[in-house]
Amino acid sequence: MVPGGDTVRTTAQNAELALLLEVAGTPKPGNVDRDHEYDDLRFEHFLAGAVGARHGFERAADGDPVGAAFEDAIEGMANQRGGNTQFGAVLVLTPLVATTASGDLTRERVRETVAATTVDDAAGFYRAFEHVDVAVDDPPEGMEPLDVRRGSDAVPTLRERGLTLEAIMEQSADVDDVAAEWIGGFGRVFGAADRLEALSGPVADRASTVFLELLAEQPDTFVVTRQDRETAEEVQRRAKAVLAGEERADALADELVERDINPGTTADLTAGALFVALERGLDV
């Protein structure tokens, strides 16, 4: 409910708003925000990406298959000049939107949504990689036929092996924290939503704080993928220093952008937390 009126945001609108509020949170060290951009990836690209993803969220809210809704959202997100702005965030949000549409948004219900995914959903997930470049590790030896970068070419292997989208996420859960959320019932997302609700002040500022708290919890797996674990652990330590008042968040943000270190997975989880909080009634 919007304060002072009778207008109610739809679930899809809340998902879009979660993406917008996530990128508006400032500072989020290493990520694009109101004050920090990369030469080829700007604040405006994230705004356009959020708007473009909405049709896919509407499909998830209408009960369409998760994989098809996700692919649609990614195709719309990619309709801007920055490339991959919110692939991981959309992957977090889509099952949450689908769960909200089918009943109460709880961890138990999200687990049911994930468990109900099919091989067709996995195929939609793979096809989404044809719309935008995503930084991923090379697959382990022997798993080349299931390299997500193959897109549609991998679908026959998915069907041959009967791999659902849940099964695909399970294969990556030990190296990718978005996949780990899918398999673990989105525990970090729901916990971060609790923090967003407990904090006060502008929601974008709360998102910045929650981002730092998530970053301090454990190494960001996107940093591990793009750089290495040592760098991810350094970023984690320095996020803890910011929370302890030993380092300035804006200075760290400037440095990480200069070094091209982007804790994107932490931003993805923050977007999911914002959606959960909005669905629970967080006022904006």
C-alpha positions in Angstrom: 0.0 0.0 0.0 1.3 3.4 -0.9 1.0 5.7 2.2 -1.7 8.4 1.8 -3.5 6.6 -1.1 -5.2 3.5 -2.2 -2.8 2.4 -4.9 -1.2 -1.0 -4.4 2.0 -2.0 -6.2 1.8 -5.3 -8.0 4.3 -8.1 -7.2 6.1 -7.4 -10.6 6.3 -3.7 -9.7 7.9 -4.5 -6.4 10.4 -6.6 -8.2 11.2 -3.8 -10.6 11.4 -1.3 -7.6 13.8 -3.7 -5.8 16.2 -3.5 -8.7 15.9 0.3 -8.8 16.4 0.7 -5.0 19.4 -1.6 -5.1 21.3 0.5 -7.7 20.2 3.7 -5.9 21.8 2.5 -2.6 25.0 4.5 -2.2 27.8 3.7 -1.6 28.1 0.0 -2.4 31.8 -0.5 -2.8 32.7 -1.8 -6.2 29.2 -1.6 -7.6 27.5 0.9 -9.8 25.4 3.4 -7.7 24.4 7.0 -7.8 27.9 8.2 -7.4 30.0 5.4 -8.9 30.1 4.1 -12.5 32.3 2.3 -14.9 33.2 3.7 -18.3 31.0 1.1 -20.1 28.5 0.4 -17.3 26.6 3.3 -16.0 23.8 4.1 -13.5 21.3 4.7 -16.4 22.0 1.2 -17.7 20.8 -0.3 -14.5 17.7 1.8 -14.5 16.9 0.7 -18.0 17.7 -2.9 -17.1 15.2 -2.8 -14.2 12.5 -1.4 -16.4 13.2 -4.0 -19.1 13.0 -6.9 -16.7 9.5 -6.1 -15.6 7.7 -8.0 -18.3 9.4 -11.2 -17.2 8.4 -10.5 -13.6 4.8 -10.1 -14.8 5.0 -13.5 -16.4 6.3 -15.1 -13.2 3.6 -13.3 -11.2 0.9 -14.6 -13.7 2.1 -18.2 -13.0 4.1 -18.8 -16.2 7.0 -21.2 -15.8 10.0 -19.9 -13.9 12.5 -20.6 -16.7 10.5 -18.9 -19.4 9.8 -15.9 -17.2 13.4 -15.6 -16.3 14.5 -15.7 -19.9 12.0 -13.0 -20.8 13.2 -10.8 -17.9 16.8 -11.2 -19.1 16.0 -10.4 -22.7 14.3 -7.2 -21.5 17.1 -6.4 -19.1 19.6 -6.6 -21.9 17.8 -4.0 -23.9 20.3 -1.2 -23.0 23.8 -0.4 -24.0 25.6 -1.6 -20.8 25.2 -5.3 -21.3 24.8 -7.4 -18.2 23.4 -5.2 -15.5 21.3 -7.5 -13.3 21.5 -11.1 -14.5 22.1 -12.5 -11.0 19.6 -10.2 -9.3 16.9 -11.3 -11.8 17.8 -14.9 -11.0 17.3 -14.2 -7.3 14.0 -12.3 -7.9 12.2 -14.6 -10.3 11.5 -17.6 -8.0 10.6 -15.1 -5.2 8.1 -13.4 -7.5 6.7 -16.8 -8.6 6.3 -17.8 -4.9 4.5 -14.6 -4.0 2.1 -15.1 -6.8 1.3 -18.7 -5.6 0.9 -17.9 -1.9 2.7 -16.6 1.1 6.3 -15.5 0.6 8.1 -17.7 3.0 11.3 -19.7 2.8 9.3 -22.9 2.9 7.2 -21.8 0.0 10.2 -20.7 -2.0 11.7 -24.2 -1.5 8.5 -25.6 -3.0 8.8 -23.3 -6.0 12.4 -24.4 -6.6 11.6 -28.1 -6.1 8.8 -27.8 -8.7 11.1 -26.5 -11.5 11.4 -28.7 -14.6 13.8 -29.5 -17.4 12.0 -26.8 -19.5 12.8 -24.3 -16.8 16.5 -25.3 -17.0 16.2 -24.8 -20.8 14.9 -21.3 -20.3 17.7 -20.5 -17.9 20.3 -21.7 -20.5 18.6 -19.7 -23.3 18.9 -16.6 -21.2 22.7 -16.7 -21.6 22.2 -16.0 -25.3 20.9 -12.5 -24.6 23.8 -11.1 -22.6 27.4 -12.0 -21.7 27.8 -13.3 -18.1 31.1 -13.9 -16.3 31.2 -17.6 -15.4 33.9 -20.0 -14.7 34.8 -22.7 -17.2 33.0 -26.0 -16.4 34.8 -28.8 -14.7 36.4 -31.4 -16.9 33.7 -33.7 -18.4 30.9 -31.1 -17.9 31.6 -29.1 -21.1 28.2 -30.2 -22.7 26.5 -28.3 -19.8 28.5 -25.1 -20.1 25.8 -22.4 -19.7 27.6 -20.3 -22.3 26.4 -22.9 -24.9 22.8 -21.6 -24.4 20.3 -23.5 -26.6 23.0 -25.9 -27.8 23.1 -27.4 -24.3 19.4 -28.0 -24.1 19.5 -31.5 -25.7 22.0 -32.6 -23.0 19.7 -31.2 -20.3 16.8 -33.2 -21.7 18.9 -36.3 -22.1 20.0 -36.2 -18.5 16.6 -35.0 -17.1 18.2 -32.0 -15.4 15.7 -29.6 -13.8 16.6 -26.0 -12.9 16.9 -27.0 -9.3 19.4 -29.7 -10.3 21.4 -27.1 -12.3 21.6 -24.8 -9.3 22.6 -27.6 -7.0 25.6 -28.3 -9.3 26.8 -24.7 -8.7 25.8 -24.1 -5.1 29.3 -24.6 -3.7 30.8 -21.9 -5.9 28.0 -19.5 -6.6 26.1 -17.8 -3.8 23.0 -17.1 -5.9 22.8 -20.8 -6.7 23.4 -21.5 -3.0 20.4 -19.3 -2.1 18.2 -21.3 -4.5 19.2 -24.6 -2.9 19.2 -23.3 0.7 15.8 -21.6 0.8 17.2 -18.0 0.3 18.3 -17.7 3.9 20.6 -14.8 3.4 18.0 -13.0 1.4 15.3 -13.3 4.0 17.8 -12.4 6.8 18.8 -9.3 5.0 15.1 -8.4 4.5 14.8 -8.6 8.3 17.7 -6.1 8.6 16.2 -3.7 6.0 12.9 -3.6 8.1 14.8 -3.1 11.3 16.8 -0.2 10.1 15.5 3.4 9.8 15.9 6.1 7.2 15.7 6.2 3.5 15.3 2.7 2.0 18.2 3.3 -0.5 20.5 4.1 2.5 19.3 1.0 4.3 20.2 -1.0 1.2 23.7 0.4 1.2 24.1 -0.7 4.9 22.7 -4.2 4.3 25.0 -4.5 1.2 28.0 -3.9 3.4 26.8 -6.3 6.1 26.3 -9.0 3.5 29.7 -8.3 2.0 31.3 -8.6 5.4 29.7 -12.0 6.1 31.5 -14.0 3.5 33.6 -13.6 0.3 31.6 -12.5 -2.7 31.6 -15.3 -5.2 31.4 -13.0 -8.3 34.7 -11.5 -7.1 36.1 -15.0 -6.7 35.1 -15.7 -10.3 36.4 -12.5 -11.9 39.5 -12.1 -9.7 40.3 -14.8 -7.1 39.4 -15.8 -3.6 42.3 -13.8 -2.1 40.8 -10.6 -3.5 37.3 -11.6 -2.4 38.6 -12.2 1.2 40.4 -8.8 1.1 37.1 -7.1 0.1 35.3 -9.0 2.9 37.8 -7.8 5.5 37.6 -4.2 4.3 33.8 -4.3 4.5 34.1 -5.4 8.1 36.5 -2.4 8.6 33.9 0.0 7.2 31.2 -1.4 9.5 33.7 -1.0 12.4 34.3 2.6 11.5 37.9 1.9 10.6 37.6 2.7 6.9 35.4 5.0 4.9 32.8 3.4 2.6 33.1 6.0 -0.1 36.8 5.7 -0.2 36.6 2.0 -0.5 34.0 2.4 -3.2 36.3 4.7 -5.2 39.2 2.2 -4.9 37.2 -0.9 -5.9 35.8 0.8 -9.0 39.4 1.9 -9.9 40.5 -1.7 -9.5 37.5 -3.1 -11.4 36.5 -5.2 -8.4 32.7 -5.7 -8.5 31.0 -7.7 -5.6 28.0 -8.3 -7.9 26.6 -11.4 -6.0 26.2 -9.2 -2.9 24.2 -6.7 -4.9 22.0 -9.6 -6.2 21.2 -10.7 -2.7 20.5 -7.1 -1.7 18.0 -6.8 -4.5 16.3 -10.0 -3.3 16.1 -8.7 0.2 14.6 -5.4 -1.0 11.8 -7.4 -2.8 11.0 -9.5 0.2 10.9 -6.4 2.5 8.7 -4.6 -0.1 6.3 -7.5 -0.3 6.1 -7.5 3.5 5.0 -3.8 3.4 8.2 -1.8 3.6 7.2 1.8 2.9 9.0 3.7 0.2 
